[in-house]
Amino acid sequence: MRRLLPFGVLALAFLVSDAAQAARINELSDSTMLERATRFFTFQDPSLRNALSGSMLLGVCCGLMGAFLVVRKLALMGDALSHAVLPGVALGFLWNMTKDPVSIFIGATIAGLLGAGTVQLIRDTTRHKEDAALGFVLASFFGVGICLFTMIQNIPGGNKSGLDKFLFGQAAALSQGDVLLLASVTVLVIGAILVFYKEYALTSFDTGFARSLGMPVQFFHFSLILLLAFAIVASLQAVGVVLVSAMLVIPAAAAFLLTDRLGMMLLLSAVFGLCAGGMGAFFSFVGRNLPTGPFMVLAAAVVFVGALFFGPRHGIVSRLWRQRSRSVRIRRENTLKAIYHVIEDNEFRTETISVRELAERRRETLEDARRQLASVRRAGFVTISGDGVSFTPHGWQRACEIVRNHRLWELYLTHAAHIAADHVHEDAEAIEHVLGGETVRQLEKRLNYARRDPHGKLIPGVEDIRLGRVAKPSSRATGFGAERLH
């Protein structure tokens, strides 16, 4: 994403120019915002219908292709190809000195494929890696395109060619032919993904395994590049060379933060692109002198920021909340463990301890101990009566589980990993909070359901939790693995 920042700044600079100000849908300057919003949803204006349908098709097409770029770690490829097609646009215009969509599409596609081939050639014949090759193609092809555009501007009548719209985009200028081209490319992309989904998925995640199966990895790679070139060329009229890479990357990057499955990522990326296209057309129509392409990118960026902060698994807020919840849970469990240890030190003669005993055990002040007990009580683990603290059945169960996890892990490290008994406590302190039930059962089975840890202390078992107290083992059973619950 940092690589896109310079181009975003460049686009912003052009937005204040007269050329960029013309890239808007709505020309109604004597109406209110509410009237323009109402008019938008009536779809009366032909230019609006073309711009809206074209923007939404662009969002779906770029969203689908961008998903593969993101999972293949080729986000810069979209940026490079979007700039590499510029010479082809100029040559397509020079073919018959008209803005013929077919000539421009063919020329731009050939230029894009030539750029992709140049990247591959540099990778295969030099020591440079792909990022350097992409940077070279992006800069050099874009420079050639700018030179050709300047030559066209100097030709009589060339300044009225409208080629500048391919740089910055003008959704308002989309014709029915442009929309039909976008629709055709979108259908082609969807069809190719539906037919070759398994092949594209496998070659995206594990090319070595795909080759071992005899799959033509290079064919599927270059077929994706071809589809990418089609998507970029078809989108240039709406968002331009500068911003098309953003529509390829941002919706896919947002979807990547929300799911770990490729199929769902493709769907989300297409939906985000669709929504970004619709929102860009809406705000461009409702506002005054507002360009469509940049608003599409801003709408996609809003979706990305939302996923970045509030995504259920990878969002920043979600991660902070999980970390805070985990920290609170660990503090509660450490308090439960300390209460258990106090009761154990009293040889389980009483089920109630004082706050002072807990504070001394944890080496903290009475105020800190009371604050932790308040949190544990809110969770339903203990009851507090005056200065006395007692486990609830649920609290006793969780305390036994934590102590059992700690002591089983210590025993495992000393007997299976042959670590000294005085070196296992810190590791057990960390692992006791994350051991799952199945792992604990495997440990118990591996340790032959032992009842004492390396330090000779009792390991709570299932029967202890059920009885609500520790069932002390028989005095005849003293060796490792000899003491079991009956």
N, C-alpha and C positions, 0 to 999 in steps of 0.2 A: 504493500500500500504506500509506503514512503516514495516508491518510484513514480507514483501517479501524482504526487504533490506538485512537482514543477509544472506538469501539464495542466493541473487544476488552476494554478496561479496564472498561467498563460491564457487559459480560457476566460478567467475572470477579467483579465486586462482587456480582452477583445469584447467582452460583454458591454463595456462602456463605450465602445466605438459605434459608429452609425451602422456598420454592417451587422453587428450582432443585435442591435436594437430592432432591426427589421425582421429578426427571426422569431416572430410572435404570431399567434393564431388570430387573436382578437384585434380588430381595427376599430371597434366601437368605442369612441372616446367620450360620447355624450350620455352614457348610461351609467347607472349605479352598479356597485359590485353585486348587489342582490339580483338586479335585473340580468346581469351577465351570467351569474350562476344559474338562474332559472333558464336562461336561453341555452346554456351549455347542455342541460339535461333534456331539452327538447330536440337536440341534434338537427336543428333546422339548416345550419350552415354547411354547405358541401365541403368547404375547406376544413371545418371542424371534424366532420365525419372522416375525411381522409387522414387528417392528422391524428385523431384519436385511435382509429383502427390501426394505422401504421405504427404508432408508438407502442400500442399494446402487443402487436405482432412482433415488433422489434424486441420488446422486453422478454417475451417467451423464448424467442430464438436465441438471443444472446444469453439469457439465463441458463438454458440447457447446455449450450456450448461452454459457457463459463464454468459450469460445474465440473466438466472434465478437465478444463485447464487448471482449476484449483487442486483437484485431487492428484493430478499429474505433476504438480508444482511447476506449471508452465504459465503462470499468470502474466509474466512479461511477454510471452509469445503473442498474446492478444494485442498488447500495446505495440509490439514490433510490427506485426502484420497490418494493424490499422494505419500505421504510418507508411509501411512499405507499399500499400496500394496506391498512394498518391501519384506516383509517376504514371501508373496505368490509367488513372482517371484523366490525366492530362493527355496522354497518347490516344485514349479513346475519343477525346474531343477533337484532337488534331486529325483523326482519321477522315472525318468528313466536315470538320469545322462547325459541327452542331452538337448540341447537348443531347445526343441520342442515347437513351437508357441502355440499349442493347450493346452498343459499341463501348460505352463507359464500363458496363458490367463485365464484358469480356476482357477489356484491357486491364481493369483493376484486379480481376481474378488472376490473370496471368502474372501480373506484377506481384501479387500476394504469394502465389505459389513459387515464383522465382525467389522471393525473399526467404520463404521457408526452406527452399533448396539450398540457398546460400548459407543459411544457418547450419544445415546438416553437413554441407561441404566443409565449412570451417571446423566443425567438431571432428570430422573424420580425418582431415588432412593436416591439422595443426595441433598444437598443445593447448589451445584455448578451450575453455569449457563453454557450456551453452549460454551462460549469462553474458559473457564477453561477445559471443557471436550475435546474440540478440541485440545487444547494444550497438554493435557495428551496423547491423541491418537497419535498425530503427533510425539511426542518425544519418547514414549515407543515403538510404532510399528517400527519406523525408527531405533531405537537402536537394536531391535530384528533382523531386516533385515540386519543391518551392521554386527552383530555377525554371522548370518548364511552365509553371503557372505565371511567373514573371514574364516569360517570353510571350505567352498567350495574351497577357494584358497589354503588351506593346504592339500586338497585331491590330490593325484597324477593326474596330468593333469588338475586340477581345475583352474589353473591360465590361461589356454587357453580356458576357457569356454565362454568368451565374455560377461559375465554377467555385467562387469563394464560399458558396453554401456547402460544398463538400468539406471545407475546413472546419466550419463552425456549426453546420447543420441548420436546417430551416424546415421544421415540421409543417409549417403553414404552406410550404410550396410542394408538398407531396401530392402527386397526381394519382388518379386511379391506377395508372400503370405502375407507379412506384409501390402502391399498396398491393397490387396483384403480385409484383415481384417479391415483396416481403412475405406475402402469404405462401407463395410457391416455395420459397426457401425454408420457411417455418415448417411446412408440411414435409418437405424433404428431410429436414433435420429430425423431426419427430419420427418419421418412418424409418430412417436409418437407425435411430436409437432403439426403436421397438424391435427391429429385425436382428440387430447385432448387439443387443444389450449385454449379453453374457460375455461376448468377445471383448467389447469395449471395457467392461468392468474388470475382467481378468488381466488384460494388457495394461490397464491403468494402475493396478495394485501389485502385480507380480509378473513382470515380463519374463523372468527366468523360467518360472513354471509354465507360462504360456508357450515358450519356445520348446520346452521339454515335451509338450503335448503335440508338437508339430504345427502350432498355430502360426500363421503369417503375421507376426507382430508388426513388421514395418508397413505392411499393407493397411492394417487397421490404424496405425499411427498417422499415415499420410492421408487416409480417408477422413480422419478427424480434422486434419489440417485443411483439407479441401472444403469440408463443411464449414469450418471456421472462416475460411476466406469468403465463402458465399455469404455467411451471416454478416461479416464485416462490410462487404461491398454493398449488400442490400440495405444496411443501416446507415450508410454515410449521409444520404440525403436528409435524414431526420436529425441525427445528432452530430455528424461530422467526425473527421479524423481524430480530433482532440479528445472527444468524450466517449467514443464508442468503446474504448478499452475499459472505461469505468463501468459501462453497462454490462460488459462481459464479466468483470471481476466482482463488483460490489454485491449484486444479488446472490451470486454463488458463495462468496465469502460469508455472507449473513446466514445462508442455509447451512454452511459447513459448521457454524457455531451451534446449530440447533439439533443436529442429528449425526449419527455415526454410520448410517446406512445410505448407500449410493442412490438407491431408488427413491427414498424419501428426500434426499438432497436435491435430486433432479426436479422432483415435484415442487419443493419449496422454492428453489431457485427460479423456476418458471413462474410461479405465482408471484414472487417478489418482483420479478421483472415486469410482469403484467400490471401489477399494482403501481409500480413506479412509472410505467408508461402512461397509465390512466391519470395518475396524480399530476404528472408533468403537463399533460395536455389541459387538465382542469385549471391549474394555477396559471398557466400561460394565457388561457382564455379569459379567466376572471380578472387577472391583473392587467395593468396597463404597461405597455412597453416591456413585457417580460418574455424572455426567450423560452422555448419549450425544452430543448435539450438539457440545459443546465438544471432546470427544475426536475427533470426526470432523474438526473444523477443525484440531486439533493434529496429527492424522495427515497431513492435507493439507499443513500447514506443514512437517512433517518432510520430505515429498517435495520441497517447494519449496526448502528449505535444501540438501537433497542435490543438486538440480539447479543451484542457485546456486553451490555450491562445486565440484561434481565433474562438471558437464555437459561433454561432450567438446569442444564448440566455444566456448561462452560462459561456462563455469564459471570461478570465480575461481582455483581451483587449476590448472585446465588452462591458463588464460591465463598465470599465473605460470610454469608449467612451460615453456610455449612461449617466453615471453620469456627465461627463463634459457637454454633450449636455443639460441635465436637468438643470444643474447649470447655463449655459448660458441663457437658456430659462427663468428661474425664474428671473434672473437679468434683462432681457429685459422686462418681464411682470411687474416687480416692477417699472421700469422706466416709462412704459406706464401708470401704475396706478398713479404714482406721477404727470405726466403731466395732467392726468384727474383731480386730486385733485386741482392742481393750477388753471385750467380752472373753476372748480367748485367754488373755493374760490372767483373767479372774477365774480361769478353768471352767467357764460356762456355768458358774454358780448362780449368776443373775442375768436377766435379759435386759436390764436397764443400766445405763451408765450416766454419769454427770457430764455437763458441758465442760467442766474443768478437766476431767480425765481426757476428754477428746482433744482439748486444746493442748494439753501436755503431750499427748501422743503425737500430735501433728506439729508440735513446737511452734505454736502461733498464739496470738492473744485471744482472750475470751471474746472480744468483739468480732474478730475474724471468724472464730469458730461458730458463733451465733449466726453470722451472716451466711456461712456455708450451710448450716443446719436449716436455715429458713428456706434456702433453695432446694435442699433435699426434701424438706417437708412438703413444699409446693408440688414436687414431683410424686408425692405419695409413698415415699420410701420409709419415712420415720414418723413417729408421733412424739410430741414434746409436751411434757406435763411438769410445769415448774422448771426445775433444773435437771429433770430426768429425761433421757432420750431412749426410745425403744424402737426396734424394727417393726414395720408392718410386714405381713406375709410376703408381699411383693418385694419389699426392701431386703428382707432376709434372703430371699431367693437370689436377688441380684448381687448381694454382698458375697454369698457363697460362690456364685459363678465367677466373680472377679478374683477372689482368693484362690479358687480352684485353677483358673487359667494361669495365674501367676506361678503357683507352685508346680503345676504340671509342666510348664515351660522350663522352669529351673531344673526339674528332674530330667526332662528330655535333654537339655543341654549338657548336663553332667554325665549322663549315661550313654546317650547316643552320639553326642559331639565331643565328649571327653574334655569338657571345660571345667576348670576348678570351681568348687561350690561357692567360693567367695568372689567369683567373677561373673555370676549369672544374674544378679539381682537387677542391675540397671536395664539389661535387655528385657527381662521379664516385666519390668515396670512399663515399658513401652508396648509390649506385645499383648498384655493382658486385656487391653481395651478393644482389640480388633479381632481376636480369635473368634471364629464362627462356631456354631454348634457342631457341624460335621467335622471340622478340624479337631475340636476337643474330643469328640468320640474316637477319632483315629489315634490321637495321642494316648487316651486312656487304654485303648486296645494294645497299642504298641508297648506301653509301659506295664501291661499285665494288670491293669486296674489297681495300681499301687495306692496305698493310703498315707504314705509319709513322703515329704519332700527331702531334698538333700540335707536340710538342717534338722530333720527329725520332727517337723511339725506336721500335723494332720492335714490331709487334703480333703476338703469337703466333697462329698459325692452326691449322687442323685437321691439316695435315701436320706441324707442329711437335710436336703432341701425339702423333701416330702414331710419329714417328721417335724421340721421347724427347729431342730437342734442337731448337734453333732453326735453321731453314734460312734462312740469310741471303739476302736478295734480291739480284738482279743489281745491280751498281754503275751500270748504265745507267738503271735505273728510279729516278727521284728524285721525281717530282711526285706530287701527290695523286691516288690511284686508279691510278697507273701500275704500282705494285709489287704483283704477285700471286703466289700459289703456283702452281707448275706441277707 
